[in-house]
Amino acid sequence: MAFNGHQRDDDPLHSDETPPKQPRSSAEPPDCEAAARATSDRRSSNSTPRLRRDSVKKTRPPFPWFGMDIGGTLVKLVYFEPKDITTEEEQEEVENLKSIRRYLTSNTAYGKTGVRDVHLELSDLTLCGRTGNLHFIRFPTHDLPAFLQMGRSKHFSSLHTTLCATGGGAYKFEADFRTTADLQLHKLDELDCLVRGVLYIDSAASGGPSECYYFENPTEPERCVQRPYALENPYPLLLVNIGSGVSILAVYSQDNYKRVTGTSLGGGTFLGLCCLLTGCSTFEEALQMASQGDSTRVDKLVRDIYGGDYDRFGLPGWAVASSFGNMMSKEKRDSVSKEDLARATLVTITNNIGSITRMCALNENIQRVVFVGNFLRVNTLSMKLLSYAMDYWSRGQLKALFLRHEGYFGAVGALLELLHPS
């Protein structure tokens, strides 16, 4: 049985409204080695700063620094913009590099579908001895050809840089990168990049809004509020990556993790079904419709079968007994709206993910669950529903956690691999 999603119709909270995170007193600005380890542990002071700077300078790659995650629905790109360029470097810098930097940092939209998520930007970050800003950019995977044409027009390949990429698209589109943009990809495992990116971003985002947060009192809609969560000692944790599909990882340490299971019913399923059922064409449009619908008009609930609660097994009457079960009746099919169908689709997908996640947490004996992925972008409805489900069915033993940078961790992990290969 699952939640009907009807009682969780709160106004969406934006991730940039998260309370500020307290800086970690033992943290040090990450350099190449720290990025590779994805921690902020303090280094030994045996070597001199000058030797260290010289060593880092020799090993770091030339600009520009990118990390890319090519998913089934979205391409995620992270770009490090150096802010400490010296006069000498500026004079030696080729025009192509300046052009790319200006284009990416002076715009917040690229074409019709590319977006730079300004609210997620990490400022004054130190990577490989350089200080700068980390930018987060996304665009639909079906627009990848336009991205490649842009790279070709700006002569990206002339910079002789390595483009580290992860996700299934790094394999699927490798030939397109080579033939269209004359670019060679360094392909990386997406789960390795995901874990590496999650651990690094949480350690690096020491100022401003908290990276990790949860919903307090998720079973009481009137008192449900978003709270920051400190993830200093994260292990073990269950990492649930919700993209086009879903992968669930058990993480026991930064180097010890495994994929437990997954499901094909993910964000791609939600959008695909909404397009079929409602005629919408974008994720944002589907979510807007879902926010205005009533899934209980579409789903068959426990009370529709028992007339109330099923007390023997503790099933409340408002729990979903059969997703879309009411649609067997022509009369009820004729009475539902497109918004109701969108809401029922969202609730169905989210309940399925929550159910599988809870079983995995029980099997792995893990109480901390972190949900990431672009399915959760501007999707407070699903986040609260997942929080409700984890808390209710586990009787308060499981806490659902969320991260501000949602779907960008794979791309961050790819960037870290560029800066310091594992």
RODO-2510 file (C-alpha; in nm, 4 decimals, decimal comma):
residues 422
     n   res          X          Y          Z
     1     m     0,0000     0,0000     0,0000
     2     a     0,1142     0,3537    -0,0658
     3     f     0,0262     0,7163    -0,0041
     4     n    -0,2355     0,8910    -0,2118
     5     g    -0,0454     1,2204    -0,2194
     6     h    -0,3637     1,4215    -0,1686
     7     q    -0,2908     1,5509     0,1804
     8     r     0,0530     1,6822     0,0822
     9     d    -0,0546     1,9789    -0,1251
    10     d     0,1789     2,2331     0,0362
    11     d     0,3272     2,5237    -0,1549
    12     p     0,6639     2,4268    -0,3088
    13     l     0,9782     2,5287    -0,1236
    14     h     1,2742     2,6407    -0,3304
    15     s     1,6108     2,4853    -0,2550
    16     d     1,7771     2,8270    -0,2293
    17     e     1,5607     2,8998     0,0743
    18     t     1,7423     2,6363     0,2798
    19     p     1,8827     2,7688     0,6092
    20     p     2,2569     2,8409     0,6036
    21     k     2,5022     2,5644     0,6749
    22     q     2,7611     2,6041     0,9491
    23     p     3,1213     2,5912     0,8211
    24     r     3,3233     2,2895     0,9290
    25     s     3,5983     2,4050     1,1568
    26     s     3,8436     2,1413     1,0343
    27     a     3,7795     2,2041     0,6664
    28     e     4,0429     2,3267     0,4230
    29     p     3,9777     2,4637     0,0724
    30     p     3,9889     2,1592    -0,1545
    31     d     4,2870     2,1153    -0,3869
    32     c     4,3571     1,8473    -0,6497
    33     e     4,4254     1,5752    -0,3951
    34     a     4,1320     1,6718    -0,1779
    35     a     3,9038     1,6696    -0,4781
    36     a     4,0108     1,3180    -0,5597
    37     r     3,9355     1,2038    -0,2061
    38     a     3,6162     1,4121    -0,1899
    39     t     3,6891     1,5132     0,1674
    40     s     3,8155     1,8236     0,3448
    41     d     4,0707     1,6519     0,5705
    42     r     4,3655     1,8690     0,6651
    43     r     4,6976     1,7854     0,4984
    44     s     5,0257     1,7113     0,6653
    45     s     5,2448     2,0216     0,6940
    46     n     5,5764     1,8429     0,6298
    47     s     5,6293     1,9921     0,2789
    48     t     5,6759     2,3614     0,2072
    49     p     5,3949     2,5623     0,0443
    50     r     5,6220     2,6627    -0,2473
    51     l     5,7043     2,3024    -0,3372
    52     r     5,3427     2,2090    -0,3113
    53     r     5,2315     2,4944    -0,5389
    54     d     5,4922     2,4003    -0,7982
    55     s     5,3871     2,0361    -0,7843
    56     v     5,0196     2,1201    -0,8248
    57     k     5,0917     2,3556    -1,1151
    58     k     5,2753     2,0813    -1,3021
    59     t     4,9996     1,8246    -1,2577
    60     r     4,6859     2,0301    -1,3161
    61     p     4,5324     2,0269    -1,6662
    62     p     4,5038     2,3381    -1,8850
    63     f     4,1830     2,5408    -1,8881
    64     p     3,8918     2,5128    -1,9527
    65     w     3,7820     2,2690    -1,6821
    66     f     3,4547     2,0862    -1,7490
    67     g     3,2729     1,7818    -1,6186
    68     m     2,9786     1,6358    -1,8097
    69     d     2,7044     1,3853    -1,7314
    70     i     2,5049     1,2813    -2,0386
    71     g     2,1858     1,1186    -1,9139
    72     g     1,8878     0,9731    -2,0931
    73     t     1,6843     1,2917    -2,0484
    74     l     1,9225     1,5726    -1,9488
    75     v     2,2845     1,6675    -2,0059
    76     k     2,4443     1,8187    -1,6958
    77     l     2,7571     2,0320    -1,7316
    78     v     2,9754     2,1839    -1,4586
    79     y     3,2273     2,4525    -1,5485
    80     f     3,5022     2,5972    -1,3284
    81     e     3,5537     2,9682    -1,3981
    82     p     3,8952     3,0843    -1,2672
    83     k     3,8812     3,4204    -1,0885
    84     d     4,2521     3,4504    -1,0057
    85     i     4,3905     3,4895    -1,3592
    86     t     4,7158     3,6854    -1,3540
    87     t     4,8041     3,9621    -1,6003
    88     e     5,0609     3,7312    -1,7580
    89     e     4,8057     3,4532    -1,7991
    90     e     4,5544     3,6935    -1,9480
    91     q     4,8057     3,8098    -2,2074
    92     e     4,8945     3,4520    -2,3009
    93     e     4,5336     3,3304    -2,3053
    94     v     4,4056     3,2374    -2,6507
    95     e     4,0906     3,4046    -2,7799
    96     n     3,8997     3,0735    -2,7990
    97     l     3,9342     3,0238    -2,4243
    98     k     3,8184     3,3787    -2,3500
    99     s     3,5229     3,3344    -2,5847
   100     i     3,4065     3,0145    -2,4131
   101     r     3,4373     3,1699    -2,0674
   102     r     3,2443     3,4829    -2,1702
   103     y     2,9705     3,2811    -2,3363
   104     l     2,9123     3,0503    -2,0398
   105     t     2,9344     3,3087    -1,7605
   106     s     2,7581     3,6046    -1,9222
   107     n     2,4412     3,4080    -2,0039
   108     t     2,1866     3,2254    -1,7900
   109     a     2,0097     3,0723    -2,0902
   110     y     2,1567     2,9074    -2,3976
   111     g     1,9316     2,8751    -2,6986
   112     k     1,5745     2,7707    -2,6194
   113     t     1,6440     2,4959    -2,3662
   114     g     1,9864     2,5426    -2,2037
   115     v     1,9824     2,6823    -1,8483
   116     r     2,2506     2,7868    -1,6012
   117     d     2,1221     2,7286    -1,2479
   118     v     2,2559     3,0487    -1,0934
   119     h     2,1180     2,9695    -0,7479
   120     l     2,3410     2,6605    -0,7323
   121     e     2,6662     2,8402    -0,8222
   122     l     2,9522     2,7813    -0,5773
   123     s     3,1661     3,0937    -0,5430
   124     d     3,5286     3,1325    -0,4314
   125     l     3,5969     2,7605    -0,4555
   126     t     3,9586     2,6401    -0,4565
   127     l     4,0434     2,3575    -0,6942
   128     c     4,3968     2,2484    -0,7788
   129     g     4,5387     2,5651    -0,6292
   130     r     4,3109     2,7908    -0,8358
   131     t     4,0250     3,0019    -0,7005
   132     g     3,7056     3,0478    -0,8949
   133     n     3,3341     2,9821    -0,9324
   134     l     3,1684     2,6518    -1,0165
   135     h     2,8765     2,6871    -1,2602
   136     f     2,5963     2,4360    -1,3165
   137     i     2,4368     2,4100    -1,6612
   138     r     2,1745     2,1720    -1,8028
   139     f     1,9975     2,1102    -2,1315
   140     p     1,7862     1,8271    -2,2803
   141     t     1,9840     1,5367    -2,4236
   142     h     1,7976     1,5677    -2,7537
   143     d     1,9657     1,9082    -2,7949
   144     l     2,3157     1,7612    -2,7713
   145     p     2,3759     1,8139    -3,1481
   146     a     2,3336     2,1902    -3,0982
   147     f     2,5870     2,1796    -2,8136
   148     l     2,8356     1,9988    -3,0351
   149     q     2,7866     2,2538    -3,3116
   150     m     2,8499     2,5328    -3,0607
   151     g     3,1693     2,3605    -2,9501
   152     r     3,2779     2,3318    -3,3111
   153     s     3,2016     2,6971    -3,3903
   154     k     3,4047     2,8095    -3,0891
   155     h     3,6926     2,5772    -3,1899
   156     f     3,6827     2,3973    -2,8566
   157     s     3,9028     2,1153    -2,9869
   158     s     4,1889     2,3587    -3,0561
   159     l     4,2391     2,3975    -2,6804
   160     h     4,3704     2,0386    -2,6581
   161     t     4,1740     1,9722    -2,3420
   162     t     4,0347     1,6433    -2,2160
   163     l     3,6575     1,6307    -2,1835
   164     c     3,5656     1,3977    -1,8990
   165     a     3,2128     1,2623    -1,9377
   166     t     2,9935     1,0117    -1,7611
   167     g     2,6435     0,8720    -1,8065
   168     g     2,5166     0,6423    -2,0784
   169     g     2,5420     0,9196    -2,3356
   170     a     2,9192     0,9303    -2,2995
   171     y     2,9181     0,5930    -2,4738
   172     k     2,6180     0,6437    -2,7013
   173     f     2,7348     0,9785    -2,8417
   174     e     3,1101     0,9260    -2,8349
   175     a     3,1280     0,9081    -3,2162
   176     d     2,9230     1,2294    -3,2483
   177     f     3,1676     1,4172    -3,0265
   178     r     3,4540     1,2943    -3,2417
   179     t     3,3021     1,3553    -3,5866
   180     t     3,1037     1,6750    -3,5204
   181     a     3,3208     1,8626    -3,2704
   182     d     3,6574     1,6828    -3,3100
   183     l     3,6526     1,6072    -2,9358
   184     q     3,7782     1,2977    -2,7591
   185     l     3,5839     1,1854    -2,4519
   186     h     3,7374     1,0324    -2,1432
   187     k     3,4484     0,8049    -2,0410
   188     l     3,3845     0,7434    -1,6721
   189     d     3,1570     0,5120    -1,4734
   190     e     2,8460     0,7038    -1,3707
   191     l     2,8070     0,5478    -1,0259
   192     d     3,1707     0,6168    -0,9374
   193     c     3,1230     0,9785    -1,0437
   194     l     2,7928     1,0049    -0,8552
   195     v     2,9388     0,8973    -0,5208
   196     r     3,2514     1,1063    -0,5687
   197     g     3,0481     1,4147    -0,6564
   198     v     2,8076     1,3801    -0,3628
   199     l     3,0862     1,3492    -0,1072
   200     y     3,2849     1,6363    -0,2563
   201     i     3,0023     1,8892    -0,2902
   202     d     2,8874     1,8305     0,0665
   203     s     3,2411     1,8962     0,1920
   204     a     3,2996     2,1968    -0,0366
   205     a     2,9729     2,3849     0,0201
   206     s     3,0709     2,5039     0,3680
   207     g     2,9128     2,8479     0,3388
   208     g     2,5698     2,9662     0,2337
   209     p     2,2689     2,7365     0,2196
   210     s     2,3105     2,3869     0,3607
   211     e     2,3722     2,1248     0,0914
   212     c     2,1779     1,8557     0,2766
   213     y     1,8304     1,9015     0,4197
   214     y     1,5209     1,7091     0,5303
   215     f     1,1560     1,7747     0,6065
   216     e     1,0689     1,7895     0,9741
   217     n     0,7288     1,6499     1,0793
   218     p     0,6590     1,4964     0,7368
   219     t     0,3519     1,3115     0,8670
   220     e     0,1932     1,6401     0,9829
   221     p     0,1335     1,8633     0,6762
   222     e     0,0553     2,1735     0,8815
   223     r     0,3858     2,1482     1,0718
   224     c     0,6072     2,0152     0,7912
   225     v     0,9103     2,2430     0,7437
   226     q     1,2453     2,2154     0,5650
   227     r     1,5518     2,1871     0,7923
   228     p     1,9294     2,1693     0,7283
   229     y     2,1073     1,8418     0,8005
   230     a     2,4778     1,7970     0,8767
   231     l     2,6258     1,5076     0,6783
   232     e     2,9696     1,5010     0,8435
   233     n     2,9530     1,1289     0,9261
   234     p     2,7448     0,9959     0,6398
   235     y     2,8218     0,6237     0,6472
   236     p     2,6467     0,4004     0,5913
   237     l     2,3897     0,5613     0,3643
   238     l     2,1536     0,4529     0,0932
   239     l     2,1962     0,6755    -0,2146
   240     v     1,8902     0,6822    -0,4417
   241     n     1,9594     0,8419    -0,7800
   242     i     1,6335     0,9299    -0,9584
   243     g     1,6938     1,0235    -1,3203
   244     s     1,5226     0,8752    -1,6253
   245     g     1,5329     0,5499    -1,4284
   246     v     1,6430     0,4791    -1,0710
   247     s     1,9601     0,3299    -0,9219
   248     i     1,9965     0,2545    -0,5509
   249     l     2,3457     0,2332    -0,3982
   250     a     2,4564     0,1251    -0,0523
   251     v     2,7558     0,3428     0,0455
   252     y     2,9666     0,2147     0,3362
   253     s     3,2696     0,4428     0,2874
   254     q     3,4071     0,6708     0,0161
   255     d     3,5657     0,3681    -0,1545
   256     n     3,3213     0,0944    -0,0548
   257     y     2,9816     0,1014    -0,2203
   258     k     2,7638    -0,1209    -0,4352
   259     r     2,4558    -0,0936    -0,6519
   260     v     2,1826    -0,2749    -0,4631
   261     t     1,9059    -0,2550    -0,7218
   262     g     1,7055    -0,0114    -0,9312
   263     t     1,3832     0,0352    -1,1230
   264     s     1,2942     0,1414    -1,4738
   265     l     1,0098     0,3531    -1,3346
   266     g     1,1712     0,6915    -1,2817
   267     g     1,1585     1,0517    -1,3960
   268     g     1,1500     0,9515    -1,7617
   269     t     0,8463     0,7347    -1,6908
   270     f     0,6670     1,0226    -1,5171
   271     l     0,7264     1,2653    -1,8023
   272     g     0,6539     1,0077    -2,0746
   273     l     0,3222     0,9039    -1,9226
   274     c     0,2228     1,2649    -1,8571
   275     c     0,2917     1,3504    -2,2207
   276     l     0,0665     1,0624    -2,3275
   277     l    -0,2110     1,1253    -2,0756
   278     t    -0,2242     1,5055    -2,0663
   279     g    -0,0585     1,6352    -2,3819
   280     c     0,2069     1,8276    -2,1889
   281     s     0,5567     1,8566    -2,3366
   282     t     0,7943     1,9576    -2,0548
   283     f     0,8827     1,8379    -1,7058
   284     e     0,7907     2,1760    -1,5580
   285     e     0,4508     2,1687    -1,7272
   286     a     0,3850     1,8163    -1,5987
   287     l     0,4722     1,9175    -1,2418
   288     q     0,2528     2,2272    -1,2623
   289     m    -0,0418     2,0148    -1,3694
   290     a     0,0306     1,7596    -1,0950
   291     s     0,0312     2,0343    -0,8311
   292     q    -0,3277     2,1208    -0,9238
   293     g    -0,4658     1,7676    -0,9457
   294     d    -0,6277     1,5160    -0,7094
   295     s    -0,4855     1,1647    -0,7407
   296     t    -0,7589     1,0114    -0,5226
   297     r    -1,0003     1,0536    -0,8136
   298     v    -0,7761     0,8273    -1,0229
   299     d    -0,6385     0,5763    -0,7696
   300     k    -0,8384     0,3156    -0,5822
   301     l    -0,7787     0,3590    -0,2086
   302     v    -0,8060     0,1142     0,0809
   303     r    -1,1303     0,2812     0,1885
   304     d    -1,2748     0,2251    -0,1604
   305     i    -1,2393    -0,1483    -0,0967
   306     y    -1,2949    -0,1811     0,2809
   307     g    -1,5095     0,1236     0,3437
   308     g    -1,2459     0,2514     0,5877
   309     d    -0,9171     0,1389     0,7424
   310     y    -0,7849    -0,2169     0,7202
   311     d    -0,7115    -0,2362     1,0909
   312     r    -0,5698    -0,5871     1,1081
   313     f    -0,2612    -0,4879     0,9073
   314     g    -0,2544    -0,1215     1,0049
   315     l    -0,3461     0,0104     0,6617
   316     p    -0,5179     0,3504     0,6739
   317     g    -0,8156     0,4107     0,4486
   318     w    -0,6365     0,6871     0,2567
   319     a    -0,3508     0,4584     0,1434
   320     v    -0,3428     0,3646    -0,2257
   321     a    -0,4553     0,0075    -0,2861
   322     s    -0,4381     0,0224    -0,6669
   323     s    -0,2722     0,2998    -0,8664
   324     f    -0,5084     0,4147    -1,1443
   325     g    -0,7560     0,1536    -1,0162
   326     n    -1,0556     0,3858    -1,0540
   327     m    -0,9865     0,4190    -1,4252
   328     m    -1,1505     0,0805    -1,4868
   329     s    -1,4819     0,2645    -1,4579
   330     k    -1,5892     0,4632    -1,7654
   331     e    -1,7901     0,6974    -1,5446
   332     k    -1,4826     0,7823    -1,3397
   333     r    -1,2630     0,8084    -1,6481
   334     d    -1,5009     1,0699    -1,7840
   335     s    -1,4926     1,2690    -1,4599
   336     v    -1,1176     1,3102    -1,4091
   337     s    -0,9095     1,6021    -1,5336
   338     k    -0,5669     1,6064    -1,6948
   339     e    -0,4363     1,7553    -1,3705
   340     d    -0,5741     1,4550    -1,1773
   341     l    -0,3970     1,2181    -1,4169
   342     a    -0,0672     1,4069    -1,3821
   343     r    -0,0943     1,3978    -1,0009
   344     a    -0,1734     1,0249    -1,0006
   345     t     0,1243     0,9586    -1,2277
   346     l     0,3558     1,1508    -0,9955
   347     v     0,2216     0,9719    -0,6884
   348     t     0,2497     0,6299    -0,8554
   349     i     0,6138     0,6786    -0,9561
   350     t     0,7112     0,8312    -0,6221
   351     n     0,5349     0,5612    -0,4176
   352     n     0,7101     0,2884    -0,6159
   353     i     1,0504     0,4460    -0,5559
   354     g     0,9743     0,4897    -0,1862
   355     s     0,8599     0,1283    -0,1483
   356     i     1,1703    -0,0174    -0,3150
   357     t     1,3962     0,2177    -0,1190
   358     r     1,2454     0,1162     0,2140
   359     m     1,2935    -0,2558     0,1377
   360     c     1,6564    -0,1910     0,0394
   361     a     1,7182     0,0053     0,3586
   362     l     1,5788    -0,2815     0,5666
   363     n     1,7842    -0,5434     0,3816
   364     e     2,1055    -0,3411     0,4126
   365     n     2,0272    -0,2311     0,7710
   366     i     2,0715     0,1374     0,6814
   367     q     1,8714     0,4157     0,8449
   368     r     1,9953     0,7121     0,6409
   369     v     1,8568     0,7561     0,2880
   370     v     1,9751     1,0303     0,0499
   371     f     1,7670     1,1042    -0,2604
   372     v     1,9321     1,2782    -0,5561
   373     g     1,8658     1,3216    -0,9284
   374     n     1,6908     1,5671    -1,1570
   375     f     1,3485     1,4106    -1,0962
   376     l     1,3577     1,6072    -0,7681
   377     r     1,4345     1,9437    -0,9339
   378     v     1,1528     2,1878    -0,8412
   379     n     0,9611     1,8791    -0,7290
   380     t     0,8774     1,9439    -0,3651
   381     l     0,5623     1,7324    -0,3997
   382     s     0,7663     1,4147    -0,4474
   383     m     1,0232     1,5075    -0,1837
   384     k     0,7551     1,5517     0,0803
   385     l     0,5785     1,2349    -0,0295
   386     l     0,9058     1,0387    -0,0005
   387     s     0,9706     1,1929     0,3419
   388     y     0,6200     1,0983     0,4533
   389     a     0,6531     0,7418     0,3270
   390     m     0,9981     0,6814     0,4811
   391     d     0,8895     0,8181     0,8184
   392     y     0,5417     0,6618     0,8332
   393     w     0,6128     0,3066     0,7213
   394     s     0,9372     0,2819     0,9207
   395     r     0,7708     0,4283     1,2311
   396     g     1,0250     0,7078     1,2395
   397     q     1,3332     0,4893     1,1894
   398     l     1,4161     0,6079     0,8348
   399     k     1,4975     0,9684     0,7486
   400     a     1,4766     1,0879     0,3881
   401     l     1,7522     1,3387     0,3051
   402     f     1,7855     1,5602    -0,0020
   403     l     2,0684     1,7606    -0,1605
   404     r     2,0488     2,1054    -0,3229
   405     h     2,2576     2,0159    -0,6284
   406     e     2,0211     1,7252    -0,7056
   407     g     2,1219     1,6004    -1,0489
   408     y     2,4709     1,7500    -1,0912
   409     f     2,6806     1,5110    -0,8844
   410     g     2,7796     1,2864    -1,1739
   411     a     2,9123     1,5871    -1,3657
   412     v     3,1013     1,7059    -1,0563
   413     g     3,2588     1,3620    -1,0219
   414     a     3,3690     1,3807    -1,3860
   415     l     3,5297     1,7207    -1,3240
   416     l     3,7169     1,5817    -1,0242
   417     e     3,8509     1,2986    -1,2387
   418     l     3,9859     1,5564    -1,4852
   419     l     4,1649     1,7435    -1,2078
   420     h     4,3071     1,4404    -1,0350
   421     p     4,2640     1,1018    -1,2075
   422     s     4,1886     0,8196    -0,9676
***
